Amino acid sequence: MAEAVTGYCVKCKEKREISDPKEVAMKGKGGKERRAMTGVCPKCGTKMFRIMGAKKE
Ligand SMILES: [Zn+2]
C-alpha cells in the first residue's frame, strides 16, 4: 500500500505531502547511513527533505 510521505516546505512554511518522493541514503555522524526521503513540494516545486526514523519491526 502506498503511503503518503509528508515533509516540511521551507518556502510555504507548511507541512505537505512530498511529491515524487524518493528514498535515499545519507551519511550521518560516525559514517552511519540514515534513510531519508527527498522530493518536491507539489505547490511551489521547492525541494523537500525528510529524515526517516528508525524502522519499527
Ligand atoms: Zn512549497
PDB file of the backbone (N, CA, C, O) and the ligand in Angstrom, with CONECT records:
HET     ZN  A 101       1
ATOM      1  N   MET A   1       0.839  -1.203   0.000  1.00  0.00           N
ATOM      2  CA  MET A   1       0.000   0.000   0.000  1.00  0.00           C
ATOM      3  C   MET A   1       0.870   1.247   0.000  1.00  0.00           C
ATOM      4  O   MET A   1       1.879   1.321   0.701  1.00  0.00           O
ATOM      5  N   ALA A   2       0.480   2.177  -0.759  1.00  0.00           N
ATOM      6  CA  ALA A   2       1.256   3.409  -0.865  1.00  0.00           C
ATOM      7  C   ALA A   2       0.937   4.331   0.307  1.00  0.00           C
ATOM      8  O   ALA A   2      -0.216   4.550   0.679  1.00  0.00           O
ATOM      9  N   GLU A   3       1.984   4.839   0.847  1.00  0.00           N
ATOM     10  CA  GLU A   3       1.790   5.720   1.990  1.00  0.00           C
ATOM     11  C   GLU A   3       2.305   7.105   1.637  1.00  0.00           C
ATOM     12  O   GLU A   3       3.395   7.247   1.084  1.00  0.00           O
ATOM     13  N   ALA A   4       1.538   8.099   1.949  1.00  0.00           N
ATOM     14  CA  ALA A   4       1.968   9.461   1.641  1.00  0.00           C
ATOM     15  C   ALA A   4       3.108   9.857   2.563  1.00  0.00           C
ATOM     16  O   ALA A   4       3.092   9.584   3.763  1.00  0.00           O
ATOM     17  N   VAL A   5       4.069  10.490   1.985  1.00  0.00           N
ATOM     18  CA  VAL A   5       5.198  10.964   2.774  1.00  0.00           C
ATOM     19  C   VAL A   5       5.046  12.470   2.930  1.00  0.00           C
ATOM     20  O   VAL A   5       4.922  13.211   1.955  1.00  0.00           O
ATOM     21  N   THR A   6       5.060  12.884   4.154  1.00  0.00           N
ATOM     22  CA  THR A   6       4.943  14.315   4.368  1.00  0.00           C
ATOM     23  C   THR A   6       6.272  14.906   4.798  1.00  0.00           C
ATOM     24  O   THR A   6       7.093  14.259   5.448  1.00  0.00           O
ATOM     25  N   GLY A   7       6.447  16.132   4.417  1.00  0.00           N
ATOM     26  CA  GLY A   7       7.653  16.842   4.794  1.00  0.00           C
ATOM     27  C   GLY A   7       7.313  18.296   5.013  1.00  0.00           C
ATOM     28  O   GLY A   7       6.167  18.715   4.852  1.00  0.00           O
ATOM     29  N   TYR A   8       8.305  19.047   5.378  1.00  0.00           N
ATOM     30  CA  TYR A   8       8.085  20.455   5.649  1.00  0.00           C
ATOM     31  C   TYR A   8       8.675  21.282   4.521  1.00  0.00           C
ATOM     32  O   TYR A   8       9.856  21.163   4.197  1.00  0.00           O
ATOM     33  N   CYS A   9       7.842  22.118   3.932  1.00  0.00           N
ATOM     34  CA  CYS A   9       8.323  23.006   2.876  1.00  0.00           C
ATOM     35  C   CYS A   9       8.742  24.324   3.504  1.00  0.00           C
ATOM     36  O   CYS A   9       7.934  25.020   4.119  1.00  0.00           O
ATOM     37  N   VAL A  10      10.006  24.655   3.342  1.00  0.00           N
ATOM     38  CA  VAL A  10      10.510  25.880   3.974  1.00  0.00           C
ATOM     39  C   VAL A  10       9.998  27.123   3.269  1.00  0.00           C
ATOM     40  O   VAL A  10       9.977  28.211   3.844  1.00  0.00           O
ATOM     41  N   LYS A  11       9.592  26.958   2.035  1.00  0.00           N
ATOM     42  CA  LYS A  11       9.109  28.107   1.284  1.00  0.00           C
ATOM     43  C   LYS A  11       7.648  28.417   1.629  1.00  0.00           C
ATOM     44  O   LYS A  11       7.276  29.568   1.857  1.00  0.00           O
ATOM     45  N   CYS A  12       6.837  27.360   1.661  1.00  0.00           N
ATOM     46  CA  CYS A  12       5.433  27.523   2.025  1.00  0.00           C
ATOM     47  C   CYS A  12       5.266  27.656   3.540  1.00  0.00           C
ATOM     48  O   CYS A  12       4.251  28.152   4.028  1.00  0.00           O
ATOM     49  N   LYS A  13       6.284  27.203   4.267  1.00  0.00           N
ATOM     50  CA  LYS A  13       6.211  27.160   5.722  1.00  0.00           C
ATOM     51  C   LYS A  13       5.032  26.333   6.190  1.00  0.00           C
ATOM     52  O   LYS A  13       4.324  26.688   7.133  1.00  0.00           O
ATOM     53  N   GLU A  14       4.843  25.223   5.501  1.00  0.00           N
ATOM     54  CA  GLU A  14       3.768  24.318   5.857  1.00  0.00           C
ATOM     55  C   GLU A  14       4.194  22.887   5.613  1.00  0.00           C
ATOM     56  O   GLU A  14       5.095  22.602   4.824  1.00  0.00           O
ATOM     57  N   LYS A  15       3.526  22.013   6.307  1.00  0.00           N
ATOM     58  CA  LYS A  15       3.749  20.592   6.037  1.00  0.00           C
ATOM     59  C   LYS A  15       2.927  20.198   4.828  1.00  0.00           C
ATOM     60  O   LYS A  15       1.767  20.585   4.688  1.00  0.00           O
ATOM     61  N   ARG A  16       3.548  19.424   3.962  1.00  0.00           N
ATOM     62  CA  ARG A  16       2.848  18.966   2.775  1.00  0.00           C
ATOM     63  C   ARG A  16       3.238  17.542   2.447  1.00  0.00           C
ATOM     64  O   ARG A  16       4.219  16.998   2.955  1.00  0.00           O
ATOM     65  N   GLU A  17       2.431  16.961   1.580  1.00  0.00           N
ATOM     66  CA  GLU A  17       2.821  15.679   1.019  1.00  0.00           C
ATOM     67  C   GLU A  17       3.961  15.928   0.053  1.00  0.00           C
ATOM     68  O   GLU A  17       3.907  16.849  -0.762  1.00  0.00           O
ATOM     69  N   ILE A  18       4.978  15.117   0.144  1.00  0.00           N
ATOM     70  CA  ILE A  18       6.092  15.262  -0.787  1.00  0.00           C
ATOM     71  C   ILE A  18       5.687  14.659  -2.121  1.00  0.00           C
ATOM     72  O   ILE A  18       5.221  13.523  -2.199  1.00  0.00           O
ATOM     73  N   SER A  19       5.875  15.443  -3.159  1.00  0.00           N
ATOM     74  CA  SER A  19       5.564  14.961  -4.494  1.00  0.00           C
ATOM     75  C   SER A  19       6.751  14.188  -5.052  1.00  0.00           C
ATOM     76  O   SER A  19       7.896  14.630  -4.956  1.00  0.00           O
ATOM     77  N   ASP A  20       6.466  13.041  -5.630  1.00  0.00           N
ATOM     78  CA  ASP A  20       7.512  12.216  -6.229  1.00  0.00           C
ATOM     79  C   ASP A  20       8.625  11.872  -5.236  1.00  0.00           C
ATOM     80  O   ASP A  20       9.799  12.113  -5.518  1.00  0.00           O
ATOM     81  N   PRO A  21       8.269  11.317  -4.087  1.00  0.00           N
ATOM     82  CA  PRO A  21       9.286  11.008  -3.075  1.00  0.00           C
ATOM     83  C   PRO A  21      10.221   9.883  -3.498  1.00  0.00           C
ATOM     84  O   PRO A  21       9.806   8.895  -4.105  1.00  0.00           O
ATOM     85  N   LYS A  22      11.456  10.057  -3.169  1.00  0.00           N
ATOM     86  CA  LYS A  22      12.457   9.027  -3.440  1.00  0.00           C
ATOM     87  C   LYS A  22      13.239   8.768  -2.165  1.00  0.00           C
ATOM     88  O   LYS A  22      13.600   9.685  -1.427  1.00  0.00           O
ATOM     89  N   GLU A  23      13.486   7.489  -1.934  1.00  0.00           N
ATOM     90  CA  GLU A  23      14.249   7.158  -0.752  1.00  0.00           C
ATOM     91  C   GLU A  23      15.734   7.240  -1.070  1.00  0.00           C
ATOM     92  O   GLU A  23      16.196   6.733  -2.092  1.00  0.00           O
ATOM     93  N   VAL A  24      16.456   7.876  -0.193  1.00  0.00           N
ATOM     94  CA  VAL A  24      17.899   7.990  -0.378  1.00  0.00           C
ATOM     95  C   VAL A  24      18.595   7.621   0.923  1.00  0.00           C
ATOM     96  O   VAL A  24      17.991   7.636   1.995  1.00  0.00           O
ATOM     97  N   ALA A  25      19.862   7.295   0.809  1.00  0.00           N
ATOM     98  CA  ALA A  25      20.657   7.026   1.997  1.00  0.00           C
ATOM     99  C   ALA A  25      21.638   8.173   2.150  1.00  0.00           C
ATOM    100  O   ALA A  25      22.271   8.604   1.186  1.00  0.00           O
ATOM    101  N   MET A  26      21.752   8.651   3.354  1.00  0.00           N
ATOM    102  CA  MET A  26      22.713   9.723   3.586  1.00  0.00           C
ATOM    103  C   MET A  26      23.588   9.357   4.766  1.00  0.00           C
ATOM    104  O   MET A  26      23.172   8.656   5.688  1.00  0.00           O
ATOM    105  N   LYS A  27      24.799   9.846   4.710  1.00  0.00           N
ATOM    106  CA  LYS A  27      25.725   9.516   5.782  1.00  0.00           C
ATOM    107  C   LYS A  27      25.527  10.475   6.944  1.00  0.00           C
ATOM    108  O   LYS A  27      25.488  11.694   6.775  1.00  0.00           O
ATOM    109  N   GLY A  28      25.407   9.898   8.109  1.00  0.00           N
ATOM    110  CA  GLY A  28      25.267  10.707   9.299  1.00  0.00           C
ATOM    111  C   GLY A  28      26.549  10.668  10.099  1.00  0.00           C
ATOM    112  O   GLY A  28      27.616  10.332   9.586  1.00  0.00           O
ATOM    113  N   LYS A  29      26.425  11.012  11.344  1.00  0.00           N
ATOM    114  CA  LYS A  29      27.591  11.008  12.215  1.00  0.00           C
ATOM    115  C   LYS A  29      28.162   9.600  12.360  1.00  0.00           C
ATOM    116  O   LYS A  29      27.420   8.622  12.454  1.00  0.00           O
ATOM    117  N   GLY A  30      29.463   9.517  12.375  1.00  0.00           N
ATOM    118  CA  GLY A  30      30.105   8.224  12.574  1.00  0.00           C
ATOM    119  C   GLY A  30      30.034   7.323  11.358  1.00  0.00           C
ATOM    120  O   GLY A  30      30.307   6.126  11.455  1.00  0.00           O
ATOM    121  N   GLY A  31      29.664   7.888  10.200  1.00  0.00           N
ATOM    122  CA  GLY A  31      29.596   7.097   8.983  1.00  0.00           C
ATOM    123  C   GLY A  31      28.381   6.197   8.903  1.00  0.00           C
ATOM    124  O   GLY A  31      28.295   5.348   8.015  1.00  0.00           O
ATOM    125  N   LYS A  32      27.447   6.369   9.813  1.00  0.00           N
ATOM    126  CA  LYS A  32      26.234   5.548   9.768  1.00  0.00           C
ATOM    127  C   LYS A  32      25.314   6.048   8.674  1.00  0.00           C
ATOM    128  O   LYS A  32      25.154   7.250   8.462  1.00  0.00           O
ATOM    129  N   GLU A  33      24.719   5.095   7.989  1.00  0.00           N
ATOM    130  CA  GLU A  33      23.778   5.501   6.959  1.00  0.00           C
ATOM    131  C   GLU A  33      22.407   5.719   7.553  1.00  0.00           C
ATOM    132  O   GLU A  33      21.931   4.953   8.391  1.00  0.00           O
ATOM    133  N   ARG A  34      21.798   6.770   7.099  1.00  0.00           N
ATOM    134  CA  ARG A  34      20.434   7.037   7.538  1.00  0.00           C
ATOM    135  C   ARG A  34      19.569   7.153   6.303  1.00  0.00           C
ATOM    136  O   ARG A  34      20.023   7.581   5.241  1.00  0.00           O
ATOM    137  N   ARG A  35      18.334   6.769   6.458  1.00  0.00           N
ATOM    138  CA  ARG A  35      17.421   6.853   5.336  1.00  0.00           C
ATOM    139  C   ARG A  35      16.690   8.188   5.364  1.00  0.00           C
ATOM    140  O   ARG A  35      16.336   8.718   6.418  1.00  0.00           O
ATOM    141  N   ALA A  36      16.484   8.695   4.182  1.00  0.00           N
ATOM    142  CA  ALA A  36      15.759   9.945   4.071  1.00  0.00           C
ATOM    143  C   ALA A  36      14.927   9.911   2.801  1.00  0.00           C
ATOM    144  O   ALA A  36      15.174   9.106   1.903  1.00  0.00           O
ATOM    145  N   MET A  37      13.956  10.777   2.737  1.00  0.00           N
ATOM    146  CA  MET A  37      13.141  10.890   1.544  1.00  0.00           C
ATOM    147  C   MET A  37      13.339  12.278   0.965  1.00  0.00           C
ATOM    148  O   MET A  37      13.364  13.277   1.684  1.00  0.00           O
ATOM    149  N   THR A  38      13.478  12.314  -0.339  1.00  0.00           N
ATOM    150  CA  THR A  38      13.556  13.616  -0.984  1.00  0.00           C
ATOM    151  C   THR A  38      12.482  13.686  -2.055  1.00  0.00           C
ATOM    152  O   THR A  38      12.055  12.668  -2.599  1.00  0.00           O
ATOM    153  N   GLY A  39      12.062  14.882  -2.342  1.00  0.00           N
ATOM    154  CA  GLY A  39      11.060  15.094  -3.369  1.00  0.00           C
ATOM    155  C   GLY A  39      10.857  16.582  -3.519  1.00  0.00           C
ATOM    156  O   GLY A  39      11.693  17.383  -3.100  1.00  0.00           O
ATOM    157  N   VAL A  40       9.750  16.944  -4.115  1.00  0.00           N
ATOM    158  CA  VAL A  40       9.494  18.363  -4.300  1.00  0.00           C
ATOM    159  C   VAL A  40       8.129  18.729  -3.736  1.00  0.00           C
ATOM    160  O   VAL A  40       7.234  17.891  -3.623  1.00  0.00           O
ATOM    161  N   CYS A  41       7.997  19.973  -3.394  1.00  0.00           N
ATOM    162  CA  CYS A  41       6.721  20.494  -2.915  1.00  0.00           C
ATOM    163  C   CYS A  41       5.743  20.532  -4.093  1.00  0.00           C
ATOM    164  O   CYS A  41       6.062  21.083  -5.147  1.00  0.00           O
ATOM    165  N   PRO A  42       4.552  19.949  -3.917  1.00  0.00           N
ATOM    166  CA  PRO A  42       3.596  19.930  -5.023  1.00  0.00           C
ATOM    167  C   PRO A  42       3.067  21.314  -5.370  1.00  0.00           C
ATOM    168  O   PRO A  42       2.496  21.510  -6.443  1.00  0.00           O
ATOM    169  N   LYS A  43       3.248  22.247  -4.493  1.00  0.00           N
ATOM    170  CA  LYS A  43       2.711  23.581  -4.741  1.00  0.00           C
ATOM    171  C   LYS A  43       3.733  24.527  -5.349  1.00  0.00           C
ATOM    172  O   LYS A  43       3.444  25.206  -6.334  1.00  0.00           O
ATOM    173  N   CYS A  44       4.909  24.575  -4.776  1.00  0.00           N
ATOM    174  CA  CYS A  44       5.879  25.572  -5.248  1.00  0.00           C
ATOM    175  C   CYS A  44       7.106  24.953  -5.911  1.00  0.00           C
ATOM    176  O   CYS A  44       7.919  25.665  -6.500  1.00  0.00           O
ATOM    177  N   GLY A  45       7.242  23.645  -5.818  1.00  0.00           N
ATOM    178  CA  GLY A  45       8.354  22.993  -6.511  1.00  0.00           C
ATOM    179  C   GLY A  45       9.677  23.038  -5.782  1.00  0.00           C
ATOM    180  O   GLY A  45      10.700  22.608  -6.315  1.00  0.00           O
ATOM    181  N   THR A  46       9.664  23.558  -4.567  1.00  0.00           N
ATOM    182  CA  THR A  46      10.886  23.580  -3.774  1.00  0.00           C
ATOM    183  C   THR A  46      11.246  22.171  -3.335  1.00  0.00           C
ATOM    184  O   THR A  46      10.378  21.359  -3.018  1.00  0.00           O
ATOM    185  N   LYS A  47      12.512  21.905  -3.323  1.00  0.00           N
ATOM    186  CA  LYS A  47      12.959  20.592  -2.895  1.00  0.00           C
ATOM    187  C   LYS A  47      12.640  20.391  -1.418  1.00  0.00           C
ATOM    188  O   LYS A  47      12.876  21.261  -0.580  1.00  0.00           O
ATOM    189  N   MET A  48      12.096  19.214  -1.134  1.00  0.00           N
ATOM    190  CA  MET A  48      11.765  18.896   0.247  1.00  0.00           C
ATOM    191  C   MET A  48      12.565  17.685   0.684  1.00  0.00           C
ATOM    192  O   MET A  48      13.057  16.900  -0.127  1.00  0.00           O
ATOM    193  N   PHE A  49      12.674  17.569   1.964  1.00  0.00           N
ATOM    194  CA  PHE A  49      13.554  16.577   2.530  1.00  0.00           C
ATOM    195  C   PHE A  49      12.983  16.081   3.836  1.00  0.00           C
ATOM    196  O   PHE A  49      12.511  16.871   4.653  1.00  0.00           O
ATOM    197  N   ARG A  50      13.022  14.800   4.036  1.00  0.00           N
ATOM    198  CA  ARG A  50      12.568  14.285   5.315  1.00  0.00           C
ATOM    199  C   ARG A  50      13.455  13.130   5.761  1.00  0.00           C
ATOM    200  O   ARG A  50      13.694  12.184   5.011  1.00  0.00           O
ATOM    201  N   ILE A  51      13.920  13.223   6.956  1.00  0.00           N
ATOM    202  CA  ILE A  51      14.714  12.142   7.528  1.00  0.00           C
ATOM    203  C   ILE A  51      13.769  11.115   8.105  1.00  0.00           C
ATOM    204  O   ILE A  51      12.867  11.446   8.875  1.00  0.00           O
ATOM    205  N   MET A  52      13.974   9.888   7.735  1.00  0.00           N
ATOM    206  CA  MET A  52      13.114   8.829   8.233  1.00  0.00           C
ATOM    207  C   MET A  52      13.669   8.304   9.545  1.00  0.00           C
ATOM    208  O   MET A  52      14.879   8.156   9.716  1.00  0.00           O
ATOM    209  N   GLY A  53      12.775   8.031  10.449  1.00  0.00           N
ATOM    210  CA  GLY A  53      13.202   7.469  11.717  1.00  0.00           C
ATOM    211  C   GLY A  53      13.570   6.014  11.563  1.00  0.00           C
ATOM    212  O   GLY A  53      13.419   5.439  10.485  1.00  0.00           O
ATOM    213  N   ALA A  54      14.041   5.431  12.607  1.00  0.00           N
ATOM    214  CA  ALA A  54      14.395   4.024  12.581  1.00  0.00           C
ATOM    215  C   ALA A  54      13.130   3.213  12.334  1.00  0.00           C
ATOM    216  O   ALA A  54      12.054   3.520  12.848  1.00  0.00           O
ATOM    217  N   LYS A  55      13.293   2.191  11.547  1.00  0.00           N
ATOM    218  CA  LYS A  55      12.134   1.370  11.217  1.00  0.00           C
ATOM    219  C   LYS A  55      11.736   0.499  12.394  1.00  0.00           C
ATOM    220  O   LYS A  55      12.579  -0.107  13.055  1.00  0.00           O
ATOM    221  N   LYS A  56      10.458   0.450  12.639  1.00  0.00           N
ATOM    222  CA  LYS A  56       9.942  -0.499  13.619  1.00  0.00           C
ATOM    223  C   LYS A  56       9.823  -1.833  12.903  1.00  0.00           C
ATOM    224  O   LYS A  56       9.566  -1.872  11.700  1.00  0.00           O
ATOM    225  N   GLU A  57       9.998  -2.857  13.588  1.00  0.00           N
ATOM    226  CA  GLU A  57       9.976  -4.224  13.031  1.00  0.00           C
ATOM    227  C   GLU A  57      11.300  -4.877  13.300  1.00  0.00           C
ATOM    228  O   GLU A  57      11.508  -6.030  12.921  1.00  0.00           O
TER     229      GLU A  57
HETATM  230 ZN    ZN A 101       6.138  24.723  -1.063  1.00  0.00          ZN2+
END
